[in-house]
Amino acid sequence: MPDLESFGKLLLFGGALIGAAGLVLILFGKLGIGRLPGDIFIQRENITFYLPLATMIIISIILTLILNFIRR
């Protein structure tokens, strides 16, 4: 029989992680991140293409710095 207590803790942790990610996305939206000058946005009649290149690079740098700080 699986341990329901540990599974419940795992679900709570996963929910907290999703909630934190949602808060970060809201904060990024208010700061204007997601519409940076390096982001590629093409809109034609029947198609819209959006590649947040500069945003992905900035988020990658920030996460790398945070994770390196935590590891040390």
Helices and strands as residue ranges (DSSP letters): H 4-31, E 40-43, E 48-51, H 53-71
